[in-house]
Amino acid sequence: MTPEEYESRQLYEQLQPGDRVEVIHGVTVGSSAKWTTTTIGKVLRTERRRHGLHFRRNPDDKVYSDVVILARDDGELTTVTVDEYTRLRRV
């Protein structure tokens, strides 16, 4: 685990509703295009969500992702999946 990944994971675990954060995360488009984008907003909540995004897994395998639900300054609600490439920073 890189130092940046460790810091982001620690911050994720400390997030509380009302905290203002900047989330820098990657967006994959197609099989090769990767973009980086930044989302800033107020934390509404964090969750661990179960999903089935993995191909050819056993049906009873449990796969989870950590997500942060944000309210952006314009009122838009957005959900960002936190993975090893996501960087969190308090603002």
DSSP file (Angstrom, degrees, kcal/mol; ACC not computed):
  #  RESIDUE AA STRUCTURE BP1 BP2  ACC     N-H-->O    O-->H-N    N-H-->O    O-->H-N    TCO  KAPPA ALPHA  PHI   PSI    X-CA   Y-CA   Z-CA
    1    1 A M              0   0    0      0, 0.0    83,-0.0     0, 0.0     0, 0.0   0.000 360.0 360.0 360.0 129.7    0.0    0.0    0.0
    2    2 A T     >  -     0   0    0      1,-0.1     4,-2.5     4,-0.0     5,-0.2  -0.357 360.0-111.3 -75.2 160.0    1.4    3.4   -1.0
    3    3 A P  H  > S+     0   0    0      0, 0.0     4,-2.4     0, 0.0     5,-0.2   0.883 119.6  51.4 -59.1 -37.7    1.5    6.2    1.5
    4    4 A E  H  > S+     0   0    0      2,-0.2     4,-2.3     1,-0.2    84,-0.3   0.903 110.3  48.3 -66.3 -40.3   -1.1    8.1   -0.5
    5    5 A E  H  > S+     0   0    0      2,-0.2     4,-2.4     1,-0.2    -1,-0.2   0.910 111.5  50.3 -65.6 -41.3   -3.4    5.1   -0.5
    6    6 A Y  H  X S+     0   0    0     -4,-2.5     4,-2.5     2,-0.2    -2,-0.2   0.924 111.0  48.5 -62.0 -46.1   -2.9    4.6    3.3
    7    7 A E  H  X S+     0   0    0     -4,-2.4     4,-2.5     1,-0.2    -1,-0.2   0.908 112.1  49.0 -61.8 -42.7   -3.7    8.3    4.0
    8    8 A S  H  X S+     0   0    0     -4,-2.3     4,-2.6     2,-0.2    -1,-0.2   0.904 111.3  49.5 -64.5 -40.5   -6.9    8.2    1.8
    9    9 A R  H  X S+     0   0    0     -4,-2.4     4,-2.0     2,-0.2    -2,-0.2   0.913 111.2  49.4 -64.8 -42.4   -8.0    5.0    3.5
   10   10 A Q  H  X S+     0   0    0     -4,-2.5     4,-1.0     1,-0.2    -2,-0.2   0.923 112.6  47.3 -61.8 -44.6   -7.5    6.5    7.0
   11   11 A L  H >X S+     0   0    0     -4,-2.5     4,-1.0     1,-0.2     3,-0.8   0.915 108.5  55.2 -64.1 -42.7   -9.4    9.6    6.0
   12   12 A Y  H >< S+     0   0    0     -4,-2.6     3,-0.8     1,-0.3    -1,-0.2   0.916 106.7  50.9 -55.4 -44.0  -12.2    7.5    4.6
   13   13 A E  H 3< S+     0   0    0     -4,-2.0    -1,-0.3     1,-0.2    -2,-0.2   0.737 112.5  47.2 -67.4 -22.1  -12.6    5.7    7.9
   14   14 A Q  H << S+     0   0    0     -4,-1.0    -1,-0.2    -3,-0.8    -2,-0.2   0.539  82.6 124.2 -95.2  -8.8  -12.8    9.0    9.7
   15   15 A L    <<  -     0   0    0     -4,-1.0    31,-0.1    -3,-0.8    -3,-0.0  -0.228  37.4-174.0 -60.8 139.5  -15.3   10.8    7.5
   16   16 A Q    >   -     0   0    0     29,-0.1     3,-2.2    27,-0.0    27,-0.2  -0.932  38.5 -83.3-128.2 152.4  -18.5   12.1    9.1
   17   17 A P  T 3  S+     0   0    0      0, 0.0    27,-0.2     0, 0.0     3,-0.1  -0.332 117.9  31.3 -54.5 134.0  -21.6   13.6    7.6
   18   18 A G  T 3  S+     0   0    0     25,-3.0    26,-0.1     1,-0.4     2,-0.1   0.126  84.5 131.3 100.9 -19.5  -20.9   17.3    7.0
   19   19 A D    <   -     0   0    0     -3,-2.2    24,-3.4    24,-0.2     2,-0.5  -0.400  53.8-135.3 -64.1 142.7  -17.2   17.0    6.3
   20   20 A R  E     +A   42   0A   0     22,-0.2    71,-2.3    -3,-0.1     2,-0.3  -0.902  33.4 172.6-103.4 125.9  -16.1   18.7    3.1
   21   21 A V  E     -AB  41  90A   0     20,-2.5    20,-2.1    -2,-0.5     2,-0.5  -0.903  32.9-138.3-134.2 158.2  -13.8   16.7    0.9
   22   22 A E  E     -AB  40  89A   0     67,-3.3    67,-1.8    -2,-0.3     2,-0.5  -0.978  21.7-162.0-112.3 128.0  -12.0   16.7   -2.4
   23   23 A V  E     -AB  39  88A   0     16,-3.3    16,-2.6    -2,-0.5     2,-0.6  -0.956   4.8-167.4-115.9 118.5  -12.1   13.3   -4.2
   24   24 A I  E     +AB  38  87A   0     63,-2.9    63,-2.8    -2,-0.5     2,-0.3  -0.928  25.9 160.1-104.5 119.4   -9.6   12.7   -7.0
   25   25 A H  E     -A   37   0A   0     12,-2.5    12,-2.7    -2,-0.6     2,-0.3  -0.953  37.5-112.3-143.3 157.8  -10.6    9.6   -8.9
   26   26 A G  E     -A   36   0A   0     -2,-0.3     2,-0.5    10,-0.2    10,-0.2  -0.650  18.7-158.0 -91.3 146.5  -10.1    7.8  -12.2
   27   27 A V  E     -A   35   0A   0      8,-3.2     8,-2.9    -2,-0.3     2,-0.5  -0.991   9.9-150.8-123.0 120.7  -12.8    7.3  -14.7
   28   28 A T  E     -A   34   0A   0     -2,-0.5     2,-0.5     6,-0.2     6,-0.2  -0.799  10.4-171.0 -95.2 131.0  -12.3    4.5  -17.2
   29   29 A V  E >>  -A   33   0A   0      4,-3.2     4,-1.2    -2,-0.5     3,-0.6  -0.978  59.8 -31.7-122.5 117.9  -13.8    4.9  -20.6
   30   30 A G  T 34 S-     0   0    0     -2,-0.5    -2,-0.0     1,-0.2     0, 0.0  -0.386 105.7 -49.0  70.2-152.9  -13.7    1.8  -22.9
   31   31 A S  T 34 S+     0   0    0     -2,-0.1    -1,-0.2    -3,-0.1     3,-0.0   0.615 133.1  16.8 -95.3 -12.9  -10.8   -0.5  -22.6
   32   32 A S  T <4 S+     0   0    0     -3,-0.6     2,-0.4     1,-0.1    -2,-0.2   0.667  92.6  96.1-132.9 -25.6   -7.9    2.0  -22.7
   33   33 A A  E  <  -A   29   0A   0     -4,-1.2    -4,-3.2    -5,-0.0     2,-0.4  -0.584  46.0-178.8 -78.7 125.7   -9.0    5.6  -22.1
   34   34 A K  E     -A   28   0A   0     -2,-0.4     2,-0.3    -6,-0.2    -6,-0.2  -0.991   2.6-174.0-125.6 128.0   -8.5    6.7  -18.5
   35   35 A W  E     -A   27   0A   0     -8,-2.9    -8,-3.2    -2,-0.4     2,-0.4  -0.854  16.0-141.2-115.0 153.4   -9.4   10.2  -17.2
   36   36 A T  E     +A   26   0A   0     -2,-0.3     2,-0.3   -10,-0.2   -10,-0.2  -0.953  25.1 177.1-112.1 135.9   -8.8   11.7  -13.8
   37   37 A T  E     -A   25   0A   0    -12,-2.7   -12,-2.5    -2,-0.4     2,-0.4  -0.941  20.8-138.0-136.5 157.8  -11.5   13.9  -12.4
   38   38 A T  E     -A   24   0A   0     -2,-0.3     2,-0.4   -14,-0.2   -14,-0.2  -0.963  13.5-170.5-120.4 133.5  -12.0   15.8   -9.1
   39   39 A T  E     -A   23   0A   0    -16,-2.6   -16,-3.3    -2,-0.4     2,-0.4  -0.989   3.3-169.6-123.4 129.3  -15.2   16.0   -7.2
   40   40 A I  E     +A   22   0A   0     -2,-0.4    33,-0.5   -18,-0.2     2,-0.3  -0.961  27.8 116.2-119.4 135.3  -15.7   18.4   -4.2
   41   41 A G  E     -A   21   0A   0    -20,-2.1   -20,-2.5    -2,-0.4     2,-0.4  -0.989  60.7 -72.6-175.8-178.7  -18.6   18.3   -1.9
   42   42 A K  E     -AC  20  71A   0     29,-2.5    29,-2.4    -2,-0.3     2,-0.3  -0.805  50.2-115.6 -96.0 131.3  -20.1   17.7    1.6
   43   43 A V  E     + C   0  70A   0    -24,-3.4   -25,-3.0    -2,-0.4    27,-0.2  -0.490  32.3 175.9 -68.2 125.8  -20.2   14.1    2.9
   44   44 A L  E     -     0   0A   0     25,-3.2     2,-0.3     1,-0.4    -1,-0.2   0.809  66.0 -40.6 -92.5 -43.3  -23.7   12.9    3.4
   45   45 A R  E     - C   0  69A   0     24,-1.2    24,-2.9   -29,-0.1    -1,-0.4  -0.970  47.5-125.8-171.0 165.8  -22.6    9.3    4.3
   46   46 A T  E     + C   0  68A   0     -2,-0.3     2,-0.3    22,-0.2    22,-0.2  -0.921  30.4 179.4-119.1 151.6  -20.3    6.5    3.6
   47   47 A E  E     - C   0  67A   0     20,-2.3    20,-2.8    -2,-0.3     2,-0.6  -0.963  32.0-133.8-145.4 159.6  -21.4    2.9    2.8
   48   48 A R  E     - C   0  66A   0     -2,-0.3     2,-0.4    18,-0.2    18,-0.2  -0.979  35.8-164.1-113.1 113.4  -20.1   -0.5    1.9
   49   49 A R  E     - C   0  65A   0     16,-2.9    16,-2.3    -2,-0.6     2,-0.3  -0.811  14.3-134.8-106.3 137.8  -22.2   -1.7   -0.9
   50   50 A R  E     + C   0  64A   0     -2,-0.4     2,-0.3    14,-0.2    14,-0.2  -0.679  35.5 163.4 -84.5 140.6  -22.5   -5.2   -2.2
   51   51 A H  E     - C   0  63A   0     12,-2.7    12,-0.6    -2,-0.3     3,-0.1  -0.930  41.4-136.8-148.8 173.4  -22.4   -5.6   -5.9
   52   52 A G        +     0   0    0     -2,-0.3     5,-0.1     1,-0.1    12,-0.1  -0.315  53.8 130.9-128.7  48.9  -21.9   -8.2   -8.6
   53   53 A L        +     0   0    0     10,-0.1     2,-0.3     2,-0.1    -1,-0.1   0.557  44.7  98.6 -81.6  -7.4  -19.6   -6.4  -11.0
   54   54 A H  S >  S-     0   0    0     -3,-0.1     3,-0.6     1,-0.1     2,-0.3  -0.650  73.2-123.8 -91.0 138.6  -17.1   -9.2  -11.4
   55   55 A F  T 3  S+     0   0    0     -2,-0.3    -2,-0.1     1,-0.2    -1,-0.1  -0.562  83.5   1.6 -81.8 136.6  -17.2  -11.6  -14.3
   56   56 A R  T 3  S+     0   0    0     -2,-0.3     2,-0.3     1,-0.2    -1,-0.2   0.869  86.7 151.9  57.8  44.9  -17.5  -15.3  -13.8
   57   57 A R    <   -     0   0    0     -3,-0.6    -1,-0.2    -5,-0.1    -5,-0.0  -0.703  57.0 -91.7 -98.4 157.2  -17.7  -15.3  -10.0
   58   58 A N    >   -     0   0    0     -2,-0.3     3,-2.2     1,-0.1    -1,-0.1  -0.465  38.7-122.4 -61.7 135.5  -19.4  -17.9   -7.9
   59   59 A P  T 3  S+     0   0    0      0, 0.0    -1,-0.1     0, 0.0    -2,-0.0   0.767 110.3  50.9 -57.2 -26.8  -23.0  -16.7   -7.3
   60   60 A D  T 3  S+     0   0    0      2,-0.1     2,-0.2     0, 0.0    -2,-0.1   0.394  81.6 116.6 -95.2   6.3  -22.6  -16.8   -3.5
   61   61 A D    <   -     0   0    0     -3,-2.2     2,-0.6     1,-0.0    -4,-0.1  -0.509  61.1-139.3 -67.5 139.3  -19.3  -14.8   -3.5
   62   62 A K        -     0   0    0     -2,-0.2     2,-0.4   -12,-0.0   -10,-0.1  -0.915  21.8-177.1-106.3 119.2  -19.8  -11.5   -1.7
   63   63 A V  E     -C   51   0A   0    -12,-0.6   -12,-2.7    -2,-0.6     2,-0.3  -0.964   5.5-174.8-118.6 129.7  -18.1   -8.5   -3.4
   64   64 A Y  E     -C   50   0A   0     -2,-0.4     2,-0.4   -14,-0.2   -14,-0.2  -0.891  12.1-162.7-125.5 152.6  -18.2   -5.1   -1.7
   65   65 A S  E     -C   49   0A   0    -16,-2.3   -16,-2.9    -2,-0.3     2,-0.4  -0.991  21.1-128.2-130.1 142.5  -17.1   -1.6   -2.6
   66   66 A D  E     -CD  48  82A   0     16,-0.6    16,-3.2    -2,-0.4     2,-0.3  -0.761  34.1-177.1 -85.9 133.5  -16.7    1.4   -0.3
   67   67 A V  E     -CD  47  81A   0    -20,-2.8   -20,-2.3    -2,-0.4     2,-0.4  -0.941  21.0-150.6-131.3 153.3  -18.5    4.5   -1.5
   68   68 A V  E     -CD  46  80A   0     12,-2.2    12,-2.3    -2,-0.3     2,-0.6  -0.995  12.6-148.9-122.2 129.5  -18.9    8.1   -0.4
   69   69 A I  E     -CD  45  79A   0    -24,-2.9   -25,-3.2    -2,-0.4   -24,-1.2  -0.878  22.9-172.2-101.0 122.9  -22.1   10.0   -1.1
   70   70 A L  E     -CD  43  78A   0      8,-3.1     8,-2.5    -2,-0.6     2,-0.6  -0.837  25.8-143.8-118.1 150.3  -21.5   13.7   -1.6
   71   71 A A  E     -CD  42  77A   0    -29,-2.4   -29,-2.5    -2,-0.3     6,-0.2  -0.970  29.1-146.0-106.6 115.0  -23.7   16.8   -2.0
   72   72 A R    >   -     0   0    0      4,-3.3     3,-2.1    -2,-0.6   -31,-0.2  -0.276  28.0-100.1 -76.1 167.9  -21.9   19.1   -4.5
   73   73 A D  T 3  S+     0   0    0    -33,-0.5    -1,-0.1     1,-0.3   -32,-0.1   0.783 123.1  55.4 -60.6 -28.6  -22.1   22.9   -4.1
   74   74 A D  T 3  S-     0   0    0      2,-0.1    -1,-0.3     1,-0.0     3,-0.1   0.412 123.2-103.1 -85.9   3.2  -24.8   23.1   -6.9
   75   75 A G  S <  S+     0   0    0     -3,-2.1    -2,-0.1     1,-0.3     2,-0.1   0.258  75.5 140.4  96.3 -11.9  -27.0   20.6   -4.9
   76   76 A E        -     0   0    0     -5,-0.1    -4,-3.3     1,-0.1     2,-0.4  -0.402  45.6-139.3 -65.6 139.1  -26.3   17.6   -7.1
   77   77 A L  E     +D   71   0A   0     -6,-0.2     2,-0.3    -3,-0.1    -6,-0.2  -0.844  26.4 177.7 -97.9 137.7  -25.9   14.3   -5.2
   78   78 A T  E     -D   70   0A   0     -8,-2.5    -8,-3.1    -2,-0.4     2,-0.5  -0.991  21.6-146.4-141.6 149.4  -23.1   12.0   -6.4
   79   79 A T  E     -D   69   0A   0     -2,-0.3     2,-0.5   -10,-0.2   -10,-0.2  -0.965  13.8-168.1-117.0 129.4  -21.7    8.7   -5.4
   80   80 A V  E     -D   68   0A   0    -12,-2.3   -12,-2.2    -2,-0.5     2,-0.4  -0.974  17.3-136.4-120.5 127.0  -18.0    7.9   -5.7
   81   81 A T  E     -D   67   0A   0     -2,-0.5     2,-0.7   -14,-0.2   -14,-0.3  -0.679  19.6-139.9 -79.2 129.8  -16.5    4.4   -5.3
   82   82 A V  E     +D   66   0A   0    -16,-3.2   -16,-0.6    -2,-0.4     2,-0.2  -0.826  36.5 153.2 -96.1 117.3  -13.3    4.5   -3.3
   83   83 A D    >   -     0   0    0     -2,-0.7     3,-1.4   -18,-0.1   -18,-0.0  -0.602  62.3 -74.8-128.2-168.4  -10.7    2.2   -4.6
   84   84 A E  T 3  S+     0   0    0      1,-0.3   -76,-0.1    -2,-0.2   -75,-0.1   0.657 129.3  51.5 -68.7 -13.9   -6.9    2.0   -4.5
   85   85 A Y  T 3  S+     0   0    0    -59,-0.1     2,-0.3     2,-0.0    -1,-0.3   0.491  87.8 101.6 -98.1  -5.4   -6.6    4.8   -7.1
   86   86 A T    <   -     0   0    0     -3,-1.4     2,-0.5   -61,-0.1   -61,-0.2  -0.619  55.0-159.8 -84.3 136.1   -8.9    7.3   -5.3
   87   87 A R  E     -B   24   0A   0    -63,-2.8   -63,-2.9    -2,-0.3     2,-0.4  -0.972   4.4-162.9-117.8 129.9   -7.3   10.1   -3.3
   88   88 A L  E     +B   23   0A   0     -2,-0.5     2,-0.3   -84,-0.3   -65,-0.2  -0.870  11.0 173.8-110.8 144.0   -9.3   11.9   -0.6
   89   89 A R  E     -B   22   0A   0    -67,-1.8   -67,-3.3    -2,-0.4     2,-0.2  -0.976  29.6-123.0-149.2 134.4   -8.4   15.3    0.9
   90   90 A R  E      B   21   0A   0     -2,-0.3   -69,-0.3   -69,-0.2   -71,-0.0  -0.541 360.0 360.0 -73.1 142.0  -10.2   17.5    3.4
   91   91 A V              0   0    0    -71,-2.3   -70,-0.2    -2,-0.2    -1,-0.1   0.305 360.0 360.0-126.5 360.0  -11.0   21.0    2.2
